Structure formats: structure tokens, C-alpha cells
Amino acid sequence: MSYLSILEEVEKRHLSVAKAIKEIEKESKRQQKQQVKKLKLYFMDGKRKRSLPGVSFGFVKHFFKLCASFIQLDVEEGQAQYSKEELDTILMHLEEVLQMMKEYPPLEVISIQAKDKKIQIMTR
């Protein structure tokens, strides 16, 4: 039962506050058990839906480390390229973001839609 439906049941007086608290705690525990393991990429073109195989967070982290020296980030005019220390700091923050994403239940990270085409990046 979702949080919203629990609150609606309390509002309609079909559920007591004490039972609602127990339901919310049960739902929170269930969501905490659903830690994500992968990033999935979906393409929707009209009625066809295609997906690429899921990529584990560990692979993404190692990919960032391996490719960090080859990644070119946009820099403003007049600013020199990022130093190795700055790139290491950026990489460390990306790893922190990946770690935080692992602690949440599955969610939609990016969704881009234009007419009948849609691209989604989701955690699973």
C-alpha cells in the first residue's frame, strides 16, 4: 500500500492512525529492502519499447575510473583544463552519487520525451 493510499484511508476513516503508522513502517521497510543494483536504459519509439541490458553500479564506477583521464569536461573561456586533482574530486563525487542511488528504491533518473519518442534511464 502506498503512502498516499494509506493517508486517504485515514482521511476516509477506514483506517485508524495507529494502524496507518504500522502500514507506513511496513512500507518503509519493504522499500528499504529494494536496493537498486543496475542502471537501465529504455527507448520507446511509438509502440515499440527497447531496452539495453542493465549496467551494474560497480561497472559504472570502474568505467569512470578507467576513463577519467580521457573525459573532457566543458570549461569556460579563459579557464585552463581541469587538473588531475580536480578530476579526482569530480570522480569521487560521482562515486558518492552512485552510492547514494544504491540506497534508494528503484527510480527514474532521466526521462526525455519528444512527440512519440521517449528515452528513460532508470535504476533497477
C-alpha positions as CSV (number, residue, x, y, z in Angstrom):
1,M,0.0,0.0,0.0
2,S,1.5,3.4,-0.9
3,Y,1.8,6.3,1.5
4,L,-0.8,8.3,-0.3
5,S,-3.4,5.5,-0.3
6,I,-2.7,5.0,3.5
7,L,-3.3,8.7,4.1
8,E,-6.5,8.6,2.0
9,E,-7.8,5.6,4.1
10,V,-7.1,7.5,7.3
11,E,-8.9,10.6,5.9
12,K,-12.0,8.4,4.9
13,R,-11.8,7.0,8.5
14,H,-11.4,3.4,7.1
15,L,-8.0,3.1,8.9
16,S,-7.0,4.2,12.4
17,V,-3.9,6.4,12.9
18,A,-2.2,3.6,14.8
19,K,-2.8,1.1,12.0
20,A,-1.7,3.7,9.5
21,I,1.6,4.2,11.3
22,K,2.1,0.4,11.2
23,E,1.4,0.3,7.5
24,I,3.7,3.1,6.8
25,E,6.5,1.4,8.8
26,K,5.9,-1.8,6.9
27,E,6.0,0.0,3.6
28,S,9.2,1.8,4.6
29,K,10.9,-1.5,5.5
30,R,9.8,-3.0,2.2
31,Q,11.2,-0.1,0.2
32,Q,14.5,-0.2,2.1
33,K,14.9,-3.9,1.1
34,Q,14.5,-2.9,-2.6
35,Q,18.0,-1.6,-3.1
36,V,18.9,-1.0,-6.7
37,K,21.8,-2.8,-8.4
38,K,21.7,-1.5,-12.0
39,L,21.1,1.3,-14.4
40,K,18.7,0.5,-17.3
41,L,18.2,2.5,-20.5
42,Y,14.9,2.3,-22.3
43,F,14.0,3.6,-25.7
44,M,10.4,3.9,-26.7
45,D,9.5,4.7,-30.4
46,G,5.8,4.8,-30.8
47,K,4.5,1.4,-29.6
48,R,7.9,-0.3,-29.6
49,K,9.9,-0.4,-26.4
50,R,13.6,-1.4,-26.5
51,S,15.9,-1.7,-23.5
52,L,19.6,-2.2,-23.2
53,P,20.9,-4.7,-20.7
54,G,21.3,-3.3,-17.2
55,V,24.7,-2.0,-16.2
56,S,25.8,-2.6,-12.6
57,F,26.9,0.3,-10.4
58,G,30.2,-1.4,-9.9
59,F,30.8,-1.4,-13.7
60,V,29.9,2.3,-13.9
61,K,32.3,3.2,-11.1
62,H,35.2,1.3,-12.7
63,F,34.3,2.7,-16.1
64,F,34.6,6.3,-14.6
65,K,38.0,5.4,-13.0
66,L,39.3,3.9,-16.2
67,C,38.1,6.7,-18.5
68,A,38.7,9.6,-16.1
69,S,41.8,10.7,-17.9
70,F,40.0,10.7,-21.3
71,I,36.9,12.5,-20.2
72,Q,36.8,16.1,-21.5
73,L,34.6,18.4,-19.4
74,D,33.3,21.7,-20.7
75,V,35.4,24.6,-19.4
76,E,34.6,28.3,-19.6
77,E,36.6,30.6,-21.8
78,G,39.9,31.7,-20.3
79,Q,39.9,28.7,-17.9
80,A,42.6,26.1,-18.2
81,Q,41.7,22.4,-18.4
82,Y,40.9,20.7,-15.1
83,S,43.9,19.5,-13.2
84,K,44.3,15.8,-12.1
85,E,43.2,16.7,-8.5
86,E,40.0,18.4,-9.8
87,L,39.2,15.4,-12.0
88,D,39.8,13.1,-9.0
89,T,37.5,15.2,-6.9
90,I,34.8,15.1,-9.6
91,L,35.2,11.3,-9.8
92,M,34.9,11.0,-6.1
93,H,31.6,12.9,-6.1
94,L,30.3,10.8,-8.9
95,E,31.1,7.7,-6.9
96,E,29.2,9.2,-3.9
97,V,26.2,9.9,-6.1
98,L,26.2,6.3,-7.3
99,Q,26.5,5.1,-3.7
100,M,23.5,7.2,-2.6
101,M,21.5,5.9,-5.6
102,K,22.1,2.4,-4.5
103,E,20.5,3.1,-1.1
104,Y,17.1,4.2,-2.6
105,P,14.4,2.1,-4.2
106,P,14.1,2.0,-8.0
107,L,13.5,5.4,-9.5
108,E,13.5,7.2,-12.8
109,V,16.8,9.2,-13.1
110,I,16.2,10.8,-16.6
111,S,13.2,10.9,-18.9
112,I,13.3,12.7,-22.2
113,Q,10.2,12.8,-24.4
114,A,9.6,14.3,-27.8
115,K,6.3,13.5,-29.7
116,D,6.1,9.7,-29.9
117,K,9.7,9.0,-28.8
118,K,10.9,8.6,-25.2
119,I,14.3,7.8,-23.6
120,Q,14.4,6.8,-19.9
121,I,17.3,6.0,-17.6
122,M,16.1,4.2,-14.5
123,T,17.6,2.4,-11.6
124,R,16.6,-1.3,-11.1
